[in-house]
Amino acid sequence: MSIVVRTLSDQAYEVVRRRILTGAMAPGAPVRQDTIAIELGVSKIPLREALSRLEQDGLLSSYPNRGYVVRHLSAEEATEVFALRLKLEPDAAAAGALKAGPEHHAAAEAALQALESATAEPDGDIVTMNHAFHMALIRPGVGLVTYQLIDRLHVMAERYVRAHLQPYGRDARAMKEHRDLLSSWVAADAPRVTRLSAEHIQSTLDDLRQQLAA
């Protein structure tokens, strides 16, 4: 059995990432490195490594003489990220449906159950579980490069997914869409998987455009 060792940088990354995703660190807020380092009990070196990773993930921006600032959400960025998902993800999920075996079906079901459980909790990590579920549908059908590209897009989409789910009722709609998608995926109905995946991503993007333009 392999043992995953989490470095101080990994731990700092997870803590700051979760604060950004939950809104505890608001868009535009400066990252107080001294305060966070003392709070987490780490030196500035692993913290800077963590902040650099978060900048690569699109969650932070760095400025000379100002340090790191939490990035604002924008309709333009959401459009770019979700448009790229639309180009890659529906076909990748359909390919996964055709190649998935019983072990993949079980993994996808477990991922969706974890997402549904997180949705039912007040502080559940919905975006991480959502990410895991979508990647479970893709994993059996694509090569490493395609998988990594889509995974990267999901990382960049996480704040937008959370913002999208905030209005009342959208989580229930998303759960139904996910259940329908998984059912078609397990049935290896590739055309329906392609259609449902595209509709799911497009409806999220449509909501975000309206939401972020308000």
C-alpha positions as CSV (number, residue, x, y, z in Angstrom):
1,M,0.0,0.0,0.0
2,S,1.4,3.4,-1.0
3,I,1.6,6.2,1.5
4,V,1.1,9.8,0.4
5,V,3.3,12.2,2.2
6,R,2.0,15.7,2.3
7,T,4.7,18.4,2.5
8,L,4.3,21.7,4.4
9,S,3.9,23.3,1.0
10,D,1.0,20.9,0.2
11,Q,-0.7,21.6,3.5
12,A,-0.4,25.3,3.0
13,Y,-1.7,25.0,-0.5
14,E,-4.8,23.1,0.6
15,V,-5.6,25.5,3.4
16,V,-5.3,28.7,1.3
17,R,-7.0,27.0,-1.7
18,R,-10.0,26.1,0.5
19,R,-10.2,29.6,1.9
20,I,-10.3,31.1,-1.6
21,L,-12.9,28.6,-2.8
22,T,-15.2,29.1,0.2
23,G,-14.9,32.9,0.0
24,A,-13.1,33.2,3.3
25,M,-10.5,35.0,1.3
26,A,-12.5,37.3,-1.0
27,P,-11.7,38.3,-4.5
28,G,-9.3,41.3,-4.5
29,A,-8.1,40.5,-1.0
30,P,-4.3,40.6,-0.4
31,V,-2.6,37.5,0.9
32,R,-1.1,38.3,4.3
33,Q,1.9,36.0,4.1
34,D,3.3,36.8,7.5
35,T,-0.1,36.2,9.2
36,I,-0.7,32.9,7.3
37,A,2.8,31.6,7.9
38,I,2.4,32.2,11.7
39,E,-1.1,30.7,11.7
40,L,-0.1,27.6,9.9
41,G,3.3,27.2,11.6
42,V,5.3,27.2,8.4
43,S,8.2,29.2,7.1
44,K,7.8,31.5,4.2
45,I,9.5,29.2,1.8
46,P,6.9,26.4,1.7
47,L,4.1,29.1,1.8
48,R,5.6,30.8,-1.2
49,E,5.7,27.5,-3.1
50,A,2.0,27.0,-2.2
51,L,1.1,30.5,-3.4
52,S,3.0,30.0,-6.6
53,R,0.9,26.8,-7.3
54,L,-2.3,28.7,-6.5
55,E,-1.3,31.4,-9.0
56,Q,-0.7,28.7,-11.7
57,D,-4.2,27.4,-10.8
58,G,-5.7,30.8,-11.6
59,L,-6.7,31.6,-8.0
60,L,-4.1,34.3,-7.2
61,S,-2.3,37.0,-9.1
62,S,1.1,38.4,-8.1
63,Y,2.3,41.9,-8.4
64,P,5.8,43.5,-7.9
65,N,6.0,45.1,-4.4
66,R,2.5,44.0,-3.6
67,G,2.7,40.3,-3.3
68,Y,-0.3,38.0,-4.0
69,V,-3.9,39.0,-4.4
70,V,-7.0,36.8,-4.8
71,R,-8.1,37.0,-8.4
72,H,-11.6,38.3,-9.3
73,L,-14.1,36.2,-11.1
74,S,-14.8,37.3,-14.7
75,A,-17.3,36.4,-17.3
76,E,-14.5,36.5,-19.9
77,E,-12.4,33.9,-18.0
78,A,-15.5,31.7,-17.3
79,T,-16.3,31.8,-21.0
80,E,-12.8,30.7,-22.0
81,V,-12.5,27.9,-19.5
82,F,-16.0,26.5,-20.0
83,A,-15.8,26.8,-23.8
84,L,-12.6,24.7,-23.7
85,R,-14.3,22.2,-21.5
86,L,-17.1,22.0,-24.1
87,K,-14.6,21.2,-26.9
88,L,-12.9,18.4,-24.9
89,E,-15.0,17.0,-22.2
90,P,-18.2,15.6,-23.8
91,D,-16.3,13.5,-26.3
92,A,-13.9,12.4,-23.6
93,A,-16.7,11.3,-21.3
94,A,-18.4,9.4,-24.2
95,A,-15.1,7.6,-24.9
96,G,-14.9,6.7,-21.2
97,A,-18.4,5.3,-21.4
98,L,-17.5,2.9,-24.2
99,K,-14.3,1.7,-22.5
100,A,-15.3,1.6,-18.8
101,G,-15.5,-1.7,-17.0
102,P,-17.2,-2.6,-13.7
103,E,-14.3,-1.1,-11.6
104,H,-14.7,2.2,-13.4
105,H,-18.5,2.1,-12.9
106,A,-18.0,1.5,-9.2
107,A,-15.4,4.4,-9.0
108,A,-17.8,6.8,-10.8
109,E,-20.7,5.8,-8.6
110,A,-18.6,6.3,-5.4
111,A,-17.4,9.7,-6.7
112,L,-21.0,10.8,-7.3
113,Q,-22.1,9.6,-3.9
114,A,-19.3,11.6,-2.4
115,L,-20.4,14.7,-4.3
116,E,-24.0,14.2,-3.2
117,S,-22.9,13.9,0.4
118,A,-20.8,17.0,0.2
119,T,-23.8,18.9,-1.3
120,A,-25.9,17.9,1.7
121,E,-23.3,19.3,4.2
122,P,-23.2,23.1,5.0
123,D,-19.4,23.2,4.5
124,G,-19.0,20.3,2.2
125,D,-16.2,20.5,-0.4
126,I,-18.5,20.4,-3.3
127,V,-16.0,21.7,-5.9
128,T,-13.4,19.1,-5.2
129,M,-16.0,16.3,-5.3
130,N,-17.5,17.7,-8.5
131,H,-14.1,17.7,-10.1
132,A,-13.5,14.1,-9.0
133,F,-16.8,12.9,-10.4
134,H,-16.3,14.4,-13.8
135,M,-12.7,13.1,-14.1
136,A,-14.0,9.6,-13.2
137,L,-16.1,9.7,-16.3
138,I,-13.2,10.7,-18.4
139,R,-10.4,8.5,-17.0
140,P,-11.1,5.2,-18.9
141,G,-11.3,6.8,-22.3
142,V,-8.5,9.2,-22.9
143,G,-4.7,9.4,-22.9
144,L,-2.6,11.1,-20.3
145,V,-2.3,14.5,-22.2
146,T,-6.0,14.8,-22.7
147,Y,-6.7,13.8,-19.1
148,Q,-4.2,16.4,-17.8
149,L,-5.7,19.1,-20.0
150,I,-9.2,18.5,-18.8
151,D,-8.1,18.2,-15.2
152,R,-6.3,21.5,-15.5
153,L,-9.5,23.1,-16.8
154,H,-11.4,21.8,-13.9
155,V,-9.0,23.3,-11.5
156,M,-9.4,26.6,-13.2
157,A,-13.2,26.2,-13.1
158,E,-13.5,25.4,-9.4
159,R,-14.3,28.9,-8.2
160,Y,-16.8,29.3,-11.0
161,V,-18.5,26.1,-10.1
162,R,-18.9,27.2,-6.5
163,A,-20.2,30.6,-7.6
164,H,-22.7,28.9,-9.9
165,L,-24.1,26.7,-7.2
166,Q,-24.7,29.5,-4.7
167,P,-28.2,30.6,-6.0
168,Y,-30.9,28.5,-4.4
169,G,-32.0,25.4,-6.4
170,R,-29.0,25.0,-8.6
171,D,-27.5,22.3,-6.5
172,A,-30.6,20.2,-7.0
173,R,-30.6,20.7,-10.7
174,A,-26.9,19.8,-10.9
175,M,-27.5,16.6,-8.9
176,K,-30.2,15.5,-11.3
177,E,-28.0,16.3,-14.3
178,H,-25.1,14.3,-12.8
179,R,-27.4,11.3,-12.0
180,D,-28.7,11.3,-15.6
181,L,-25.2,11.6,-17.0
182,L,-23.9,8.7,-14.9
183,S,-26.8,6.5,-15.8
184,S,-26.1,7.0,-19.5
185,W,-22.4,6.6,-19.0
186,V,-22.8,3.2,-17.2
187,A,-25.2,2.1,-20.0
188,A,-22.4,3.0,-22.5
189,D,-24.9,5.3,-24.4
190,A,-22.1,7.4,-25.9
191,P,-24.3,9.8,-28.0
192,R,-26.5,10.6,-24.9
193,V,-23.4,11.0,-22.7
194,T,-22.0,13.5,-25.3
195,R,-25.3,15.4,-25.4
196,L,-25.9,15.5,-21.6
197,S,-22.3,16.5,-20.8
198,A,-22.4,19.3,-23.3
199,E,-25.8,20.5,-22.0
200,H,-24.5,20.4,-18.4
201,I,-21.4,22.5,-19.2
202,Q,-23.3,24.9,-21.4
203,S,-26.1,25.5,-18.9
204,T,-23.4,26.3,-16.2
205,L,-21.7,28.7,-18.6
206,D,-25.0,30.4,-19.5
207,D,-25.8,30.9,-15.8
208,L,-22.3,32.2,-15.0
209,R,-22.4,34.8,-17.9
210,Q,-25.7,36.2,-16.6
211,Q,-24.5,36.0,-13.0
212,L,-21.2,37.7,-13.5
213,A,-22.6,40.4,-15.8
214,A,-25.1,41.5,-13.1
